[in-house]
């Protein structure tokens, strides 16, 4: 995993970042109670209309059907300017209700988008199970795709742009995984065929 503040490598059970000293335990003492979050869209800032929320929820359902091993979530909120958005998002991901205890660590495959409305800043953070496959540059590109919509104050449009851009990148990554692990299409096809023969 990576530290949410300095982005340096960090062991999952490290009490604090050895590079910048960020400590989630200390941060929790200052951030207080974790807000209640829905598994798909949570509009804490009250910026989305009911129809926009419904459209985002349907879009998330579509993405989760395309990537059934993943979870997507969008959150709008307002935090004090002195609180780093990445650190706050990390806190939500680790202490919120988005991910069950069974999905911690490598089993956590969530793509979380958090939009801070006071500064109109958007953060994309991944569960630990996705970090080996999606680099920081890709996350920055996904967030960058929403900037024109953020400039116009379009929160729903910003989330939609991020979801579409994430879809494109995840599709490319999933297609590259066999090559990454030295698998050839013929071998994958024959393995699937053999499994199908014993499916009954």
N, C-alpha and C positions, 0 to 999 in steps of 0.2 A: 504494500500500500504506500501511498504518498501523503506527506504532511499537507493539510489543507492550507497552511499559511505560506510555507516556503517551497512546497512541491518537491522536496527531497525524499528519497526512499526512507520508509519507516516501517519497522516491524509491527505487525498487528497488535501485539501485546505490550508494546513499549509504553511505559507510563507517560513519557514526554518525548518530544522530538529532540534528538541529540544535536540538531543543526540550529534550530531557532528557539528551542525550549517551550514550544507550544504544548500546553498540558490540558487535555480535555476535561479532566477532573476539576481543575481550577476554573476553567471556562464555565462549567456547569454551575458552579457556585455563583457566578455573576449573571448568567443568563436566565436562571430561575426555572419555572415550570415549562416543560415541553408542550407546545400547542397540540391540540388534537388534530390529527391529519387523516384525510381520506386516502384510500389506496390509489386513487387516480388523480382527481383535481381537488385542491383545497384553496379556496379564495379568501385567505385571512385578511387581505387588504380591501376586500369588497369592490374589486375592479371589474369583475366579469358579470355580464348579464346572465340570466338563466339559460337563454338560448346559446350563448357563447360557451357556458359550462357544459351544456349537453353536447355541443359539437366537439368540444375537446375530449369529453368522455368517450364519444363514439370513435374519434380518431385514435385514442389510446387503445380501445378495444380492437380496432383494426390492426394496429401495430403489434399488439400482443398475440393476435392470431397469426401474424406473419412470423413472429419470433416468440413462440410459446414458452421458451425457457427464460424469457426476460419479463421484467415489470417496468412500466413507465409511470412517472408521477410528475405533476406540475403543481407548484405552490406559489401563490402571491403573498407577500407580506410587507411589513414596514418595520425596520429596525433603526436604532440610533446610528448616526453617521460614524461614530467611533468604533462600532462593532464591525469587524471584517466580514464581508458576506460569505467568503469561502469557509471561514471558521464556523459561522452560524449554520451554514448548509451541512457541514460535517457533523455538527452537533445534532441537527435534525435527523440526519441519516443514521447516526449511531444511537441516539436516545429516543427518537420518535417511534411512532407505531406503524411506520411504513413496512418494516421488515420484521418478520417473526424471529424468535430465538433460534429456530431450526435453520434459518437462512443466513446466519451470521458467517463471517469469514468467506471462504471460497464459494459457499453456496449462495451468497448474496449477489444477485445479478439484476440490480435495479439501475435504471437511468433516471436520475432525479434532476428536474429543472426547477430552480428557485428564482423568482423575479422580485427584486426589492424595488418598491414603487417610489420611495422618496428620491432615490438617486437614479432610478430607471436602470439598474444594473441586473444582469442575468448571470446565473452561475449554473453550470452543468457538472454534476458529480456522479460517479459510478460506484456501484457496489464492488467489493473486493474481487469477486469472481470475474469481473469484466476488465479489471485493470491490466492484466497481462496482454490483452488483445487490442485495447484502445489507448493510443498515446495522447499526451497532453496537446500536441499540435492538432489532432483531430477534434478534441473537445473545444479548442479555441475556434476552429473553423465552424463548428456547429453553432456556437454562441454568436459568432460574427454574422452568421446568416440572418439573425434576428435584429441586427442593429438598425436597419432602415425603419423597421416597424416600431422598435423601441423609441426611436427619435420622434415618431408620430404619436406616441402614447398608446399604441395598439398592443395591449397585453396578450389578448387572445391570438392575434396574428403572429406575435413573436413566438409564442409557444408552438403554434402550428408550423412555423418555419423551422424551428429547432427539431420538431418531431420528424418532419420530412427529410431534413438534412441528416439526422441521426439514422433514419431508415436507409438512405443511400450509402452511408459509411458502414453501417452494420452489414448490409448486403454484400458489399465489397469484401469486408473482413471475413464473413462466413464462407465466401467462395475461396478465399485464400488459405483458410485453415488446413485443408488437406495437404496443400503444398508445404505449409509450415511444418507439419508433422511427418512429412515424407510419405504421404499416402498418394497413390495414383488412382485416377478415376476407375480404371479397370478393377483394381483391388477392392475399392469401396463398393462398386457395383456387384462384384462376385460375393463379397461378404454379406451384403444386403440380401442377395438372392438366396444364399445359404440359410440365412436367418429366417427368410420367408418360408422356406421348405419345412422348417421345424416349428413354424408358428402355431401349428395345431397340436 
